Amino acid sequence: MLAAVLLQVTRLTGKGTAAVACGNSYTAAVLSDGSLCTWGSGLGGQLGLGPNVTAAVWPTRVMAGLEGVRWVW
């Protein structure tokens, strides 16, 4: 059985995290400035960091492909 454990992501402290979404092996966070950070396993491209990035240990800013995208929560 898996246990849920909440951990503070210290690399996002002070960045103004507005929303967080978690998948099976990856996480995405929208910051208050509208930027998107992802981390975890990206074997299927879930991280949005390019085809050669299979994992990100720390929150990494998604830099491409978000032009004109607007999120509402």
PyRosetta script that sets phi, psi and omega in degrees:
from pyrosetta import init, pose_from_sequence

init()
pose = pose_from_sequence("MLAAVLLQVTRLTGKGTAAVACGNSYTAAVLSDGSLCTWGSGLGGQLGLGPNVTAAVWPTRVMAGLEGVRWVW")
pose.set_psi(1, 135.7)
pose.set_omega(1, 177.9)
pose.set_phi(2, -86.1)
pose.set_psi(2, 143.3)
pose.set_omega(2, 178.1)
pose.set_phi(3, -112.5)
pose.set_psi(3, 136.6)
pose.set_omega(3, 177.8)
pose.set_phi(4, -83.3)
pose.set_psi(4, 128.8)
pose.set_omega(4, 178.2)
pose.set_phi(5, -129.3)
pose.set_psi(5, 124.0)
pose.set_omega(5, 178.1)
pose.set_phi(6, -89.4)
pose.set_psi(6, 129.8)
pose.set_omega(6, 178.7)
pose.set_phi(7, -127.5)
pose.set_psi(7, 141.7)
pose.set_omega(7, 175.0)
pose.set_phi(8, -76.0)
pose.set_psi(8, 132.7)
pose.set_omega(8, 176.8)
pose.set_phi(9, -92.1)
pose.set_psi(9, 93.7)
pose.set_omega(9, -171.9)
pose.set_phi(10, -62.7)
pose.set_psi(10, -25.8)
pose.set_omega(10, 179.6)
pose.set_phi(11, -70.7)
pose.set_psi(11, -11.9)
pose.set_omega(11, 176.5)
pose.set_phi(12, -103.8)
pose.set_psi(12, -1.0)
pose.set_omega(12, 179.3)
pose.set_phi(13, -59.0)
pose.set_psi(13, 129.3)
pose.set_omega(13, 179.8)
pose.set_phi(14, 82.6)
pose.set_psi(14, -0.1)
pose.set_omega(14, -178.6)
pose.set_phi(15, -90.7)
pose.set_psi(15, -10.5)
pose.set_omega(15, 179.9)
pose.set_phi(16, 73.5)
pose.set_psi(16, 64.2)
pose.set_omega(16, 179.2)
pose.set_phi(17, -70.2)
pose.set_psi(17, 122.7)
pose.set_omega(17, -176.7)
pose.set_phi(18, -96.0)
pose.set_psi(18, -33.1)
pose.set_omega(18, -177.5)
pose.set_phi(19, -156.7)
pose.set_psi(19, 149.7)
pose.set_omega(19, 179.0)
pose.set_phi(20, -135.0)
pose.set_psi(20, 138.8)
pose.set_omega(20, 174.7)
pose.set_phi(21, -130.6)
pose.set_psi(21, 137.4)
pose.set_omega(21, -177.8)
pose.set_phi(22, -120.8)
pose.set_psi(22, 135.3)
pose.set_omega(22, 173.1)
pose.set_phi(23, -105.2)
pose.set_psi(23, -166.5)
pose.set_omega(23, -179.5)
pose.set_phi(24, -63.4)
pose.set_psi(24, -39.4)
pose.set_omega(24, -176.7)
pose.set_phi(25, -141.2)
pose.set_psi(25, 22.9)
pose.set_omega(25, 179.3)
pose.set_phi(26, -152.1)
pose.set_psi(26, 162.1)
pose.set_omega(26, -178.8)
pose.set_phi(27, -138.4)
pose.set_psi(27, 147.1)
pose.set_omega(27, 175.5)
pose.set_phi(28, -129.5)
pose.set_psi(28, 141.0)
pose.set_omega(28, 178.1)
pose.set_phi(29, -132.6)
pose.set_psi(29, 131.6)
pose.set_omega(29, 173.0)
pose.set_phi(30, -95.3)
pose.set_psi(30, 126.9)
pose.set_omega(30, 179.7)
pose.set_phi(31, -90.7)
pose.set_psi(31, 163.3)
pose.set_omega(31, -175.6)
pose.set_phi(32, -63.0)
pose.set_psi(32, -20.3)
pose.set_omega(32, 176.8)
pose.set_phi(33, -85.1)
pose.set_psi(33, 2.7)
pose.set_omega(33, 178.4)
pose.set_phi(34, 92.1)
pose.set_psi(34, -6.2)
pose.set_omega(34, 179.9)
pose.set_phi(35, -76.9)
pose.set_psi(35, 160.2)
pose.set_omega(35, -177.5)
pose.set_phi(36, -119.3)
pose.set_psi(36, 130.4)
pose.set_omega(36, 174.6)
pose.set_phi(37, -119.0)
pose.set_psi(37, 141.0)
pose.set_omega(37, 177.9)
pose.set_phi(38, -132.3)
pose.set_psi(38, 155.2)
pose.set_omega(38, 174.6)
pose.set_phi(39, -160.8)
pose.set_psi(39, 160.6)
pose.set_omega(39, -177.2)
pose.set_phi(40, 118.9)
pose.set_psi(40, -149.8)
pose.set_omega(40, 179.8)
pose.set_phi(41, -87.5)
pose.set_psi(41, 134.6)
pose.set_omega(41, 179.5)
pose.set_phi(42, -125.5)
pose.set_psi(42, 30.5)
pose.set_omega(42, -176.8)
pose.set_phi(43, -59.1)
pose.set_psi(43, -27.5)
pose.set_omega(43, 179.2)
pose.set_phi(44, -104.8)
pose.set_psi(44, 14.7)
pose.set_omega(44, 179.7)
pose.set_phi(45, 84.1)
pose.set_psi(45, 10.5)
pose.set_omega(45, -175.4)
pose.set_phi(46, -61.1)
pose.set_psi(46, -26.8)
pose.set_omega(46, -174.4)
pose.set_phi(47, -77.9)
pose.set_psi(47, -21.9)
pose.set_omega(47, -178.9)
pose.set_phi(48, 71.9)
pose.set_psi(48, 23.7)
pose.set_omega(48, -176.4)
pose.set_phi(49, -105.3)
pose.set_psi(49, 12.6)
pose.set_omega(49, 179.3)
pose.set_phi(50, 106.9)
pose.set_psi(50, 161.0)
pose.set_omega(50, -173.9)
pose.set_phi(51, -69.9)
pose.set_psi(51, -17.9)
pose.set_omega(51, -177.3)
pose.set_phi(52, -96.2)
pose.set_psi(52, -0.6)
pose.set_omega(52, 179.9)
pose.set_phi(53, -99.8)
pose.set_psi(53, 110.6)
pose.set_omega(53, -178.5)
pose.set_phi(54, -98.8)
pose.set_psi(54, -11.5)
pose.set_omega(54, 178.3)
pose.set_phi(55, -164.0)
pose.set_psi(55, 151.6)
pose.set_omega(55, 173.5)
pose.set_phi(56, -137.0)
pose.set_psi(56, 120.0)
pose.set_omega(56, -178.3)
pose.set_phi(57, -74.2)
pose.set_psi(57, -37.3)
pose.set_omega(57, -177.9)
pose.set_phi(58, -111.3)
pose.set_psi(58, 156.8)
pose.set_omega(58, 174.5)
pose.set_phi(59, -54.1)
pose.set_psi(59, 126.6)
pose.set_omega(59, -177.5)
pose.set_phi(60, -124.1)
pose.set_psi(60, 131.9)
pose.set_omega(60, -176.6)
pose.set_phi(61, -71.6)
pose.set_psi(61, 130.0)
pose.set_omega(61, 175.2)
pose.set_phi(62, -80.0)
pose.set_psi(62, 118.5)
pose.set_omega(62, -171.3)
pose.set_phi(63, -101.4)
pose.set_psi(63, -23.2)
pose.set_omega(63, -173.5)
pose.set_phi(64, -122.1)
pose.set_psi(64, 152.5)
pose.set_omega(64, 172.9)
pose.set_phi(65, 87.8)
pose.set_psi(65, 4.5)
pose.set_omega(65, -178.5)
pose.set_phi(66, -109.0)
pose.set_psi(66, 6.6)
pose.set_omega(66, 179.7)
pose.set_phi(67, -59.9)
pose.set_psi(67, 126.6)
pose.set_omega(67, 178.0)
pose.set_phi(68, 81.1)
pose.set_psi(68, -2.7)
pose.set_omega(68, 179.6)
pose.set_phi(69, -82.4)
pose.set_psi(69, 135.2)
pose.set_omega(69, 179.4)
pose.set_phi(70, -126.4)
pose.set_psi(70, 133.6)
pose.set_omega(70, 179.1)
pose.set_phi(71, -110.9)
pose.set_psi(71, 148.4)
pose.set_omega(71, 178.4)
pose.set_phi(72, -130.8)
pose.set_psi(72, 134.0)
pose.set_omega(72, 178.7)
pose.set_phi(73, -129.7)
pose.dump_pdb("model.pdb")
